[in-house]
Amino acid sequence: MSTTCLDTTRATSVPLVSRTDPSRSSLVRMGAGFRAAYARIARAIRMRRAERILHEMPDHILHDIGIARGDIHDAIRNGRPWRDEPRQRL
């Protein structure tokens, strides 16, 4: 009776998943999409929190900062407009 011996100690040079595997690249793209969505959500939360904090401040502090109460939303989203001169006190 003849027996065949399989050599299981040799390492194979064929990778289990190739780097050009389309399913791997789609997973990478999906991960990037999740990271981008998370970053957008985190930014929106930070902006809403900053807007809420500014709305809670009294008018005289907002005046010192140089933001009118009606400009809070735009100031948070776009930054304050640059002014050469500070606002004059009333």
Biopython code that builds the backbone (N, CA, C, O; Angstrom):
import numpy as np
from Bio.PDB.StructureBuilder import StructureBuilder

atoms = [
    (1, "MET", "N", (0.832, -1.166, 0.000)),
    (1, "MET", "CA", (0.000, 0.000, 0.000)),
    (1, "MET", "C", (0.878, 1.232, 0.000)),
    (1, "MET", "O", (1.822, 1.339, 0.783)),
    (2, "SER", "N", (0.569, 2.130, -0.856)),
    (2, "SER", "CA", (1.360, 3.346, -1.025)),
    (2, "SER", "C", (0.684, 4.495, -0.285)),
    (2, "SER", "O", (-0.532, 4.663, -0.377)),
    (3, "THR", "N", (1.459, 5.281, 0.444)),
    (3, "THR", "CA", (0.920, 6.440, 1.159)),
    (3, "THR", "C", (1.568, 7.699, 0.621)),
    (3, "THR", "O", (2.740, 7.704, 0.245)),
    (4, "THR", "N", (0.798, 8.750, 0.591)),
    (4, "THR", "CA", (1.319, 10.036, 0.127)),
    (4, "THR", "C", (1.440, 10.954, 1.329)),
    (4, "THR", "O", (0.501, 11.105, 2.111)),
    (5, "CYS", "N", (2.578, 11.549, 1.460)),
    (5, "CYS", "CA", (2.821, 12.455, 2.586)),
    (5, "CYS", "C", (2.655, 13.892, 2.103)),
    (5, "CYS", "O", (3.296, 14.305, 1.137)),
    (6, "LEU", "N", (1.809, 14.638, 2.766)),
    (6, "LEU", "CA", (1.630, 16.055, 2.435)),
    (6, "LEU", "C", (2.528, 16.886, 3.333)),
    (6, "LEU", "O", (2.502, 16.752, 4.557)),
    (7, "ASP", "N", (3.305, 17.727, 2.726)),
    (7, "ASP", "CA", (4.212, 18.575, 3.490)),
    (7, "ASP", "C", (3.452, 19.847, 3.885)),
    (7, "ASP", "O", (3.198, 20.705, 3.040)),
    (8, "THR", "N", (3.099, 19.965, 5.138)),
    (8, "THR", "CA", (2.342, 21.128, 5.611)),
    (8, "THR", "C", (3.230, 22.168, 6.275)),
    (8, "THR", "O", (2.721, 23.167, 6.782)),
    (9, "THR", "N", (4.525, 21.965, 6.287)),
    (9, "THR", "CA", (5.426, 22.907, 6.943)),
    (9, "THR", "C", (5.852, 24.027, 6.005)),
    (9, "THR", "O", (6.354, 25.055, 6.459)),
    (10, "ARG", "N", (5.659, 23.840, 4.702)),
    (10, "ARG", "CA", (6.069, 24.877, 3.750)),
    (10, "ARG", "C", (5.063, 26.014, 3.763)),
    (10, "ARG", "O", (3.852, 25.789, 3.774)),
    (11, "ALA", "N", (5.571, 27.224, 3.761)),
    (11, "ALA", "CA", (4.693, 28.398, 3.707)),
    (11, "ALA", "C", (4.354, 28.682, 2.256)),
    (11, "ALA", "O", (5.197, 28.545, 1.369)),
    (12, "THR", "N", (3.166, 29.062, 2.032)),
    (12, "THR", "CA", (2.742, 29.388, 0.682)),
    (12, "THR", "C", (3.022, 30.861, 0.406)),
    (12, "THR", "O", (2.929, 31.692, 1.310)),
    (13, "SER", "N", (3.361, 31.184, -0.820)),
    (13, "SER", "CA", (3.650, 32.572, -1.167)),
    (13, "SER", "C", (2.427, 33.272, -1.757)),
    (13, "SER", "O", (2.503, 34.441, -2.135)),
    (14, "VAL", "N", (1.331, 32.580, -1.835)),
    (14, "VAL", "CA", (0.116, 33.166, -2.383)),
    (14, "VAL", "C", (-0.652, 33.827, -1.235)),
    (14, "VAL", "O", (-1.032, 33.148, -0.281)),
    (15, "PRO", "N", (-0.885, 35.143, -1.313)),
    (15, "PRO", "CA", (-1.618, 35.798, -0.227)),
    (15, "PRO", "C", (-3.083, 35.390, -0.238)),
    (15, "PRO", "O", (-3.653, 35.089, -1.287)),
    (16, "LEU", "N", (-3.676, 35.386, 0.935)),
    (16, "LEU", "CA", (-5.076, 35.028, 1.030)),
    (16, "LEU", "C", (-5.966, 36.109, 0.411)),
    (16, "LEU", "O", (-6.975, 35.798, -0.223)),
    (17, "VAL", "N", (-5.590, 37.379, 0.597)),
    (17, "VAL", "CA", (-6.330, 38.496, 0.012)),
    (17, "VAL", "C", (-5.318, 39.355, -0.722)),
    (17, "VAL", "O", (-4.369, 39.856, -0.119)),
    (18, "SER", "N", (-5.513, 39.522, -1.995)),
    (18, "SER", "CA", (-4.574, 40.345, -2.749)),
    (18, "SER", "C", (-4.873, 41.813, -2.510)),
    (18, "SER", "O", (-5.994, 42.161, -2.141)),
    (19, "ARG", "N", (-3.901, 42.672, -2.711)),
    (19, "ARG", "CA", (-4.070, 44.102, -2.485)),
    (19, "ARG", "C", (-4.980, 44.740, -3.517)),
    (19, "ARG", "O", (-5.527, 45.815, -3.275)),
    (20, "THR", "N", (-5.147, 44.111, -4.638)),
    (20, "THR", "CA", (-6.012, 44.665, -5.667)),
    (20, "THR", "C", (-7.403, 44.050, -5.626)),
    (20, "THR", "O", (-8.184, 44.187, -6.567)),
    (21, "ASP", "N", (-7.699, 43.381, -4.538)),
    (21, "ASP", "CA", (-9.007, 42.747, -4.394)),
    (21, "ASP", "C", (-10.082, 43.834, -4.360)),
    (21, "ASP", "O", (-10.011, 44.722, -3.510)),
    (22, "PRO", "N", (-11.072, 43.796, -5.251)),
    (22, "PRO", "CA", (-12.077, 44.853, -5.285)),
    (22, "PRO", "C", (-12.895, 44.951, -4.003)),
    (22, "PRO", "O", (-13.326, 46.043, -3.633)),
    (23, "SER", "N", (-13.116, 43.845, -3.327)),
    (23, "SER", "CA", (-13.904, 43.915, -2.101)),
    (23, "SER", "C", (-13.131, 44.640, -1.003)),
    (23, "SER", "O", (-13.734, 45.307, -0.163)),
    (24, "ARG", "N", (-11.806, 44.517, -1.000)),
    (24, "ARG", "CA", (-10.984, 45.209, -0.001)),
    (24, "ARG", "C", (-11.013, 46.706, -0.253)),
    (24, "ARG", "O", (-11.140, 47.479, 0.697)),
    (25, "SER", "N", (-10.902, 47.138, -1.496)),
    (25, "SER", "CA", (-10.901, 48.571, -1.772)),
    (25, "SER", "C", (-12.265, 49.177, -1.485)),
    (25, "SER", "O", (-12.345, 50.336, -1.077)),
    (26, "SER", "N", (-13.335, 48.427, -1.689)),
    (26, "SER", "CA", (-14.653, 48.965, -1.362)),
    (26, "SER", "C", (-14.815, 49.101, 0.143)),
    (26, "SER", "O", (-15.485, 50.024, 0.606)),
    (27, "LEU", "N", (-14.211, 48.195, 0.921)),
    (27, "LEU", "CA", (-14.254, 48.330, 2.369)),
    (27, "LEU", "C", (-13.478, 49.555, 2.826)),
    (27, "LEU", "O", (-13.895, 50.252, 3.751)),
    (28, "VAL", "N", (-12.353, 49.816, 2.180)),
    (28, "VAL", "CA", (-11.566, 50.998, 2.519)),
    (28, "VAL", "C", (-12.364, 52.257, 2.207)),
    (28, "VAL", "O", (-12.389, 53.194, 3.005)),
    (29, "ARG", "N", (-13.020, 52.279, 1.037)),
    (29, "ARG", "CA", (-13.837, 53.444, 0.683)),
    (29, "ARG", "C", (-15.002, 53.605, 1.646)),
    (29, "ARG", "O", (-15.354, 54.727, 2.009)),
    (30, "MET", "N", (-15.600, 52.503, 2.061)),
    (30, "MET", "CA", (-16.717, 52.571, 2.988)),
    (30, "MET", "C", (-16.242, 53.120, 4.332)),
    (30, "MET", "O", (-16.937, 53.922, 4.956)),
    (31, "GLY", "N", (-15.074, 52.696, 4.773)),
    (31, "GLY", "CA", (-14.511, 53.210, 6.022)),
    (31, "GLY", "C", (-14.242, 54.698, 5.942)),
    (31, "GLY", "O", (-14.475, 55.429, 6.904)),
    (32, "ALA", "N", (-13.748, 55.153, 4.790)),
    (32, "ALA", "CA", (-13.505, 56.583, 4.602)),
    (32, "ALA", "C", (-14.825, 57.343, 4.609)),
    (32, "ALA", "O", (-14.896, 58.459, 5.124)),
    (33, "GLY", "N", (-15.859, 56.752, 4.046)),
    (33, "GLY", "CA", (-17.176, 57.392, 4.054)),
    (33, "GLY", "C", (-17.728, 57.525, 5.461)),
    (33, "GLY", "O", (-18.315, 58.551, 5.804)),
    (34, "PHE", "N", (-17.545, 56.486, 6.284)),
    (34, "PHE", "CA", (-17.999, 56.557, 7.674)),
    (34, "PHE", "C", (-17.225, 57.615, 8.442)),
    (34, "PHE", "O", (-17.807, 58.351, 9.238)),
    (35, "ARG", "N", (-15.906, 57.702, 8.212)),
    (35, "ARG", "CA", (-15.105, 58.718, 8.900)),
    (35, "ARG", "C", (-15.540, 60.120, 8.497)),
    (35, "ARG", "O", (-15.617, 61.013, 9.340)),
    (36, "ALA", "N", (-15.825, 60.317, 7.213)),
    (36, "ALA", "CA", (-16.271, 61.629, 6.745)),
    (36, "ALA", "C", (-17.634, 61.981, 7.334)),
    (36, "ALA", "O", (-17.858, 63.125, 7.730)),
    (37, "ALA", "N", (-18.533, 61.026, 7.395)),
    (37, "ALA", "CA", (-19.854, 61.274, 7.987)),
    (37, "ALA", "C", (-19.717, 61.586, 9.472)),
    (37, "ALA", "O", (-20.385, 62.488, 9.976)),
    (38, "TYR", "N", (-18.868, 60.859, 10.170)),
    (38, "TYR", "CA", (-18.647, 61.120, 11.591)),
    (38, "TYR", "C", (-18.077, 62.520, 11.794)),
    (38, "TYR", "O", (-18.489, 63.229, 12.713)),
    (39, "ALA", "N", (-17.140, 62.919, 10.950)),
    (39, "ALA", "CA", (-16.542, 64.257, 11.071)),
    (39, "ALA", "C", (-17.585, 65.345, 10.839)),
    (39, "ALA", "O", (-17.583, 66.358, 11.540)),
    (40, "ARG", "N", (-18.487, 65.150, 9.857)),
    (40, "ARG", "CA", (-19.546, 66.142, 9.607)),
    (40, "ARG", "C", (-20.499, 66.242, 10.786)),
    (40, "ARG", "O", (-20.905, 67.340, 11.167)),
    (41, "ILE", "N", (-20.857, 65.106, 11.365)),
    (41, "ILE", "CA", (-21.763, 65.108, 12.515)),
    (41, "ILE", "C", (-21.098, 65.765, 13.717)),
    (41, "ILE", "O", (-21.725, 66.561, 14.415)),
    (42, "ALA", "N", (-19.838, 65.440, 13.963)),
    (42, "ALA", "CA", (-19.117, 66.023, 15.100)),
    (42, "ALA", "C", (-18.986, 67.539, 14.936)),
    (42, "ALA", "O", (-19.115, 68.279, 15.912)),
    (43, "ARG", "N", (-18.731, 68.006, 13.707)),
    (43, "ARG", "CA", (-18.621, 69.450, 13.451)),
    (43, "ARG", "C", (-19.958, 70.138, 13.683)),
    (43, "ARG", "O", (-19.996, 71.225, 14.259)),
    (44, "ALA", "N", (-21.053, 69.529, 13.248)),
    (44, "ALA", "CA", (-22.377, 70.119, 13.447)),
    (44, "ALA", "C", (-22.701, 70.215, 14.936)),
    (44, "ALA", "O", (-23.285, 71.205, 15.376)),
    (45, "ILE", "N", (-22.333, 69.207, 15.709)),
    (45, "ILE", "CA", (-22.582, 69.236, 17.154)),
    (45, "ILE", "C", (-21.775, 70.353, 17.804)),
    (45, "ILE", "O", (-22.298, 71.087, 18.643)),
    (46, "ARG", "N", (-20.493, 70.492, 17.421)),
    (46, "ARG", "CA", (-19.667, 71.568, 17.987)),
    (46, "ARG", "C", (-20.229, 72.943, 17.648)),
    (46, "ARG", "O", (-20.232, 73.836, 18.495)),
    (47, "MET", "N", (-20.706, 73.120, 16.415)),
    (47, "MET", "CA", (-21.246, 74.414, 16.013)),
    (47, "MET", "C", (-22.537, 74.731, 16.768)),
    (47, "MET", "O", (-22.729, 75.866, 17.205)),
    (48, "ARG", "N", (-23.418, 73.754, 16.926)),
    (48, "ARG", "CA", (-24.651, 73.990, 17.680)),
    (48, "ARG", "C", (-24.356, 74.329, 19.133)),
    (48, "ARG", "O", (-25.012, 75.186, 19.725)),
    (49, "ARG", "N", (-23.363, 73.649, 19.706)),
    (49, "ARG", "CA", (-22.989, 73.917, 21.096)),
    (49, "ARG", "C", (-22.436, 75.335, 21.234)),
    (49, "ARG", "O", (-22.795, 76.046, 22.173)),
    (50, "ALA", "N", (-21.576, 75.749, 20.321)),
    (50, "ALA", "CA", (-21.018, 77.106, 20.368)),
    (50, "ALA", "C", (-22.110, 78.151, 20.182)),
    (50, "ALA", "O", (-22.107, 79.186, 20.850)),
    (51, "GLU", "N", (-23.038, 77.883, 19.280)),
    (51, "GLU", "CA", (-24.138, 78.815, 19.053)),
    (51, "GLU", "C", (-25.016, 78.924, 20.308)),
    (51, "GLU", "O", (-25.442, 80.023, 20.664)),
    (52, "ARG", "N", (-25.286, 77.820, 20.968)),
    (52, "ARG", "CA", (-26.093, 77.845, 22.181)),
    (52, "ARG", "C", (-25.395, 78.630, 23.287)),
    (52, "ARG", "O", (-26.032, 79.393, 24.013)),
    (53, "ILE", "N", (-24.078, 78.438, 23.411)),
    (53, "ILE", "CA", (-23.318, 79.152, 24.435)),
    (53, "ILE", "C", (-23.364, 80.655, 24.176)),
    (53, "ILE", "O", (-23.551, 81.437, 25.107)),
    (54, "LEU", "N", (-23.197, 81.058, 22.936)),
    (54, "LEU", "CA", (-23.243, 82.493, 22.619)),
    (54, "LEU", "C", (-24.639, 83.066, 22.848)),
    (54, "LEU", "O", (-24.762, 84.200, 23.313)),
    (55, "HIS", "N", (-25.674, 82.328, 22.541)),
    (55, "HIS", "CA", (-27.033, 82.815, 22.768)),
    (55, "HIS", "C", (-27.332, 82.982, 24.253)),
    (55, "HIS", "O", (-28.177, 83.799, 24.618)),
    (56, "GLU", "N", (-26.658, 82.226, 25.116)),
    (56, "GLU", "CA", (-26.863, 82.338, 26.551)),
    (56, "GLU", "C", (-26.132, 83.530, 27.155)),
    (56, "GLU", "O", (-26.428, 83.920, 28.284)),
    (57, "MET", "N", (-25.173, 84.123, 26.418)),
    (57, "MET", "CA", (-24.406, 85.248, 26.947)),
    (57, "MET", "C", (-25.243, 86.519, 26.944)),
    (57, "MET", "O", (-26.098, 86.705, 26.079)),
    (58, "PRO", "N", (-24.991, 87.400, 27.924)),
    (58, "PRO", "CA", (-25.693, 88.678, 27.923)),
    (58, "PRO", "C", (-25.213, 89.573, 26.778)),
    (58, "PRO", "O", (-24.128, 89.374, 26.232)),
    (59, "ASP", "N", (-26.034, 90.551, 26.428)),
    (59, "ASP", "CA", (-25.737, 91.422, 25.289)),
    (59, "ASP", "C", (-24.431, 92.191, 25.449)),
    (59, "ASP", "O", (-23.711, 92.386, 24.470)),
    (60, "HIS", "N", (-24.107, 92.636, 26.675)),
    (60, "HIS", "CA", (-22.892, 93.436, 26.835)),
    (60, "HIS", "C", (-21.629, 92.615, 26.573)),
    (60, "HIS", "O", (-20.627, 93.160, 26.110)),
    (61, "ILE", "N", (-21.661, 91.337, 26.856)),
    (61, "ILE", "CA", (-20.494, 90.488, 26.571)),
    (61, "ILE", "C", (-20.391, 90.248, 25.066)),
    (61, "ILE", "O", (-19.298, 90.289, 24.500)),
    (62, "LEU", "N", (-21.525, 90.001, 24.423)),
    (62, "LEU", "CA", (-21.499, 89.847, 22.965)),
    (62, "LEU", "C", (-20.980, 91.114, 22.307)),
    (62, "LEU", "O", (-20.241, 91.056, 21.324)),
    (63, "HIS", "N", (-21.370, 92.262, 22.855)),
    (63, "HIS", "CA", (-20.899, 93.539, 22.309)),
    (63, "HIS", "C", (-19.384, 93.638, 22.458)),
    (63, "HIS", "O", (-18.699, 94.096, 21.545)),
    (64, "ASP", "N", (-18.852, 93.203, 23.622)),
    (64, "ASP", "CA", (-17.403, 93.228, 23.838)),
    (64, "ASP", "C", (-16.680, 92.313, 22.851)),
    (64, "ASP", "O", (-15.580, 92.627, 22.397)),
    (65, "ILE", "N", (-17.294, 91.196, 22.528)),
    (65, "ILE", "CA", (-16.699, 90.268, 21.571)),
    (65, "ILE", "C", (-16.773, 90.847, 20.161)),
    (65, "ILE", "O", (-15.913, 90.579, 19.322)),
    (66, "GLY", "N", (-17.803, 91.638, 19.914)),
    (66, "GLY", "CA", (-17.973, 92.235, 18.601)),
    (66, "GLY", "C", (-18.992, 91.509, 17.746)),
    (66, "GLY", "O", (-18.945, 91.562, 16.517)),
    (67, "ILE", "N", (-19.920, 90.827, 18.415)),
    (67, "ILE", "CA", (-20.948, 90.073, 17.697)),
    (67, "ILE", "C", (-22.314, 90.570, 18.154)),
    (67, "ILE", "O", (-22.573, 90.649, 19.355)),
    (68, "ALA", "N", (-23.174, 90.899, 17.227)),
    (68, "ALA", "CA", (-24.549, 91.233, 17.558)),
    (68, "ALA", "C", (-25.328, 89.927, 17.710)),
    (68, "ALA", "O", (-24.970, 88.917, 17.103)),
    (69, "ARG", "N", (-26.379, 89.943, 18.507)),
    (69, "ARG", "CA", (-27.147, 88.735, 18.748)),
    (69, "ARG", "C", (-27.684, 88.135, 17.449)),
    (69, "ARG", "O", (-27.741, 86.913, 17.310)),
    (70, "GLY", "N", (-28.075, 88.974, 16.510)),
    (70, "GLY", "CA", (-28.595, 88.479, 15.237)),
    (70, "GLY", "C", (-27.522, 87.903, 14.325)),
    (70, "GLY", "O", (-27.843, 87.223, 13.350)),
    (71, "ASP", "N", (-26.246, 88.164, 14.626)),
    (71, "ASP", "CA", (-25.139, 87.678, 13.802)),
    (71, "ASP", "C", (-24.482, 86.413, 14.337)),
    (71, "ASP", "O", (-23.489, 85.948, 13.779)),
    (72, "ILE", "N", (-25.023, 85.853, 15.408)),
    (72, "ILE", "CA", (-24.388, 84.690, 16.039)),
    (72, "ILE", "C", (-24.298, 83.516, 15.067)),
    (72, "ILE", "O", (-23.242, 82.898, 14.936)),
    (73, "HIS", "N", (-25.389, 83.212, 14.394)),
    (73, "HIS", "CA", (-25.400, 82.059, 13.477)),
    (73, "HIS", "C", (-24.340, 82.230, 12.386)),
    (73, "HIS", "O", (-23.576, 81.305, 12.109)),
    (74, "ASP", "N", (-24.294, 83.411, 11.769)),
    (74, "ASP", "CA", (-23.299, 83.650, 10.713)),
    (74, "ASP", "C", (-21.878, 83.669, 11.263)),
    (74, "ASP", "O", (-20.949, 83.200, 10.606)),
    (75, "ALA", "N", (-21.707, 84.209, 12.468)),
    (75, "ALA", "CA", (-20.366, 84.258, 13.059)),
    (75, "ALA", "C", (-19.839, 82.858, 13.338)),
    (75, "ALA", "O", (-18.653, 82.587, 13.147)),
    (76, "ILE", "N", (-20.713, 81.974, 13.786)),
    (76, "ILE", "CA", (-20.288, 80.595, 14.056)),
    (76, "ILE", "C", (-19.954, 79.882, 12.747)),
    (76, "ILE", "O", (-18.937, 79.195, 12.659)),
    (77, "ARG", "N", (-20.791, 80.036, 11.743)),
    (77, "ARG", "CA", (-20.607, 79.311, 10.483)),
    (77, "ARG", "C", (-19.478, 79.880, 9.622)),
    (77, "ARG", "O", (-18.738, 79.129, 8.987)),
    (78, "ASN", "N", (-19.348, 81.218, 9.605)),
    (78, "ASN", "CA", (-18.417, 81.851, 8.654)),
    (78, "ASN", "C", (-17.316, 82.652, 9.322)),
    (78, "ASN", "O", (-16.428, 83.152, 8.632)),
    (79, "GLY", "N", (-17.341, 82.789, 10.620)),
    (79, "GLY", "CA", (-16.368, 83.628, 11.308)),
    (79, "GLY", "C", (-16.842, 85.072, 11.326)),
    (79, "GLY", "O", (-17.748, 85.447, 10.581)),
    (80, "ARG", "N", (-16.239, 85.861, 12.163)),
    (80, "ARG", "CA", (-16.609, 87.269, 12.243)),
    (80, "ARG", "C", (-16.045, 88.021, 11.052)),
    (80, "ARG", "O", (-14.942, 87.718, 10.596)),
    (81, "PRO", "N", (-16.776, 88.985, 10.546)),
    (81, "PRO", "CA", (-16.205, 89.804, 9.473)),
    (81, "PRO", "C", (-15.066, 90.663, 10.026)),
    (81, "PRO", "O", (-15.150, 91.176, 11.142)),
    (82, "TRP", "N", (-14.029, 90.809, 9.251)),
    (82, "TRP", "CA", (-12.877, 91.591, 9.680)),
    (82, "TRP", "C", (-13.249, 93.066, 9.676)),
    (82, "TRP", "O", (-13.847, 93.554, 8.717)),
    (83, "ARG", "N", (-12.907, 93.763, 10.718)),
    (83, "ARG", "CA", (-13.157, 95.194, 10.829)),
    (83, "ARG", "C", (-11.862, 95.884, 11.173)),
    (83, "ARG", "O", (-11.089, 95.403, 12.002)),
    (84, "ASP", "N", (-11.628, 97.005, 10.538)),
    (84, "ASP", "CA", (-10.415, 97.779, 10.832)),
    (84, "ASP", "C", (-10.539, 98.476, 12.184)),
    (84, "ASP", "O", (-9.549, 98.653, 12.894)),
    (85, "GLU", "N", (-11.753, 98.866, 12.528)),
    (85, "GLU", "CA", (-11.962, 99.589, 13.780)),
    (85, "GLU", "C", (-12.887, 98.771, 14.679)),
    (85, "GLU", "O", (-13.814, 98.120, 14.198)),
    (86, "PRO", "N", (-12.630, 98.808, 15.977)),
    (86, "PRO", "CA", (-13.562, 98.118, 16.883)),
    (86, "PRO", "C", (-14.906, 98.837, 16.911)),
    (86, "PRO", "O", (-14.983, 100.021, 16.586)),
    (87, "ARG", "N", (-15.948, 98.138, 17.292)),
    (87, "ARG", "CA", (-17.268, 98.740, 17.380)),
    (87, "ARG", "C", (-17.287, 99.826, 18.442)),
    (87, "ARG", "O", (-16.694, 99.679, 19.510)),
    (88, "GLN", "N", (-17.963, 100.896, 18.142)),
    (88, "GLN", "CA", (-18.099, 101.998, 19.092)),
    (88, "GLN", "C", (-19.192, 101.646, 20.102)),
    (88, "GLN", "O", (-20.251, 101.130, 19.745)),
    (89, "ARG", "N", (-18.907, 101.936, 21.358)),
    (89, "ARG", "CA", (-19.923, 101.730, 22.387)),
    (89, "ARG", "C", (-21.011, 102.767, 22.246)),
    (89, "ARG", "O", (-20.745, 103.918, 21.900)),
    (90, "LEU", "N", (-22.230, 102.362, 22.513)),
    (90, "LEU", "CA", (-23.359, 103.287, 22.419)),
    (90, "LEU", "C", (-23.477, 104.157, 23.640)),
    (90, "LEU", "O", (-24.379, 104.992, 23.719)),
]
sb = StructureBuilder()
sb.init_structure("model")
sb.init_model(0)
sb.init_chain("A")
sb.init_seg("    ")
for serial, (resi, resn, name, xyz) in enumerate(atoms, 1):
    if name == "N":
        sb.init_residue(resn, " ", resi, " ")
    sb.init_atom(name, np.array(xyz, "f"), 0.0, 1.0, " ", f" {name:<3s}", serial, name[0])
structure = sb.get_structure()
